[in-house]
Amino acid sequence: MGITVKVKRNRIPLLDIRVRGNSEKVTRNAAALTYSLAVAFAPIDTGALKASGQIIQEGLAKYVVRFGGTGGGGRVDYAEYIEFGTGLYGPQRKVIVPKNGKYLVFEINGKKIFATSIKGSKPQPFVGPALAIVSPRFRDECRRSVVKY
């Protein structure tokens, strides 16, 4: 599981070559800023979540900022759970119960815990707040890059 930010419509290849070059720069800078802010906002436990972040170029002015999965700092399969929460606090809005057996079994500070249900984890958004900062700037930069020519 990971969090991926993708541009859904990419019309940059249709633009004049001067605008394309500038748009490439604007998009690359927006991806870099999104990545940097998300890393700064990411909660720290072991540092693996921050280390899992990466920027991937998928085409002309098309970048993906990804946390989790197998990229960057190794296998991190919980980025989505950190961002959106789990159980009552997550998208499902339901208490977490065992799938098999009577109890959920996990360890906290070396002590084995048995529970019939748990509430889950509250969201600790780090990508969403980064996008909230970058999106308006990105729109403004795109407008300016087109007006230039």
N, C-alpha and C positions, 0 to 999 in steps of 0.2 A: 504494500500500500504506500502511496506517496501522494504528494500534492503537485500538480502540474498546472502551470499557467500558459495558455496557448492563445494566439491570435486566431480567431475563427475565420475572418475574411481578410485576405491579403490581396489588395488591388495595386500594390506598389509596382509590379512588373508592367502594368499598363501605363505608367507615368513616363514622362520625358526623362532621359538619362540623367540630367542634372538633378532633377527632383528625386529620382531613385537613389542616387548617391547620398544626397542629404538625408533622405528618409531612412536609408540604411544606418547612417550615423545616429539619427534620432532614436531609432528603434533599439539599436545596440546599447545606447546610453540609458534608455528606459529599462532595458533588461538588467543592465549592470546595477542601476540604482535600486530596482526592485529586489535583486539578489542581496545587495549590501544591507538594505534596510531590514529585510526578512531575517538575515543572519543576526543583525543587531537586536531584533525583537524576539528571536527564538529563545524559549526557556532553556536553561542549562541544567542538566543533570550530569551526564557523562561527556557532553560535547559532541556526541555522535550525530545528533539531529542537525546541528549547525554544519558539521563536516560533510553531511550528506548532500548539501546544496550544490547545485551546478547550473550553469548556463549552457544551453545547447543550441547551436545554430542549425536550423532546419531548412534554410533557403534564404533568398534575397529578402532582407529586412524581416526575417521570421525567426524569432528566438523563443526558446522555452526555458523558463526558470523552474527547476524541479528540486523538491526536497523529498527524501525517502527513496525507497527502492534500493538498487545496488550501486548507485553512482557515488561520486565524491568520496566520502570517508567510509565506505563499506555498506553493509546491509542494515538499513533502518526501515522497518516496516510499520512504524507507528506515527509517522508525520501527520497523516490525515486525522488520527485520533487526537493528537495534540491540538491541531487547528480547530476541529469541529466538536470535540468532546465525545463522550461515550455514554451509554445507558440513558438515564433520565435527562442528562445534560446534552446529549448528542442528537443527531438527526432522527433516530428511532424513538426517542422520548419514552423509553421503557426501561424498567429495572432489569439488570443483568442477572440471569438465572442459569444454573448448570444445564448443559445440553445432554450430558451423559452422567449418570450418578446423582447422588443426593446433594453434594456440596461442591462449591467452587473452592479450590485449594490453591493458595498462593503464599508467598513468603514476604514478610516485612521485617527488616532489621534482623534477619536470621531466625525469626519466629514463624512457624507454620500456622497459617490462618485457615479455618474452615468456615464457610458462610453459605447459607441457603440462597442469598441474593445480595447484590451490592447496587448502590445508586449509580456508580460510574465515575467518570472524571469530567470536571468542568472544562470547557474549551479554554485554550491558551493561544488565541490567534496570533500569528506572526506574519503570515503571508497576506492575509486580508488587510491589516493595517498598512503594510508596505504598499499594496496596490492602491489603497485609498489616498496615499500621499502622491504616488507616481502618476496615477491616471490623469488628473487634471493638468499636471505639468506636461505629460506626453501629448495630450490633445492640443495644448497651447503651442508646443514645439512643432507639431505636425502642421498646424495652421501657419505658423511663421515660415516653415520651410517651403510651403507651397506658395505663399504670398511673395517670397523672395524672387521667384522666377516668373 
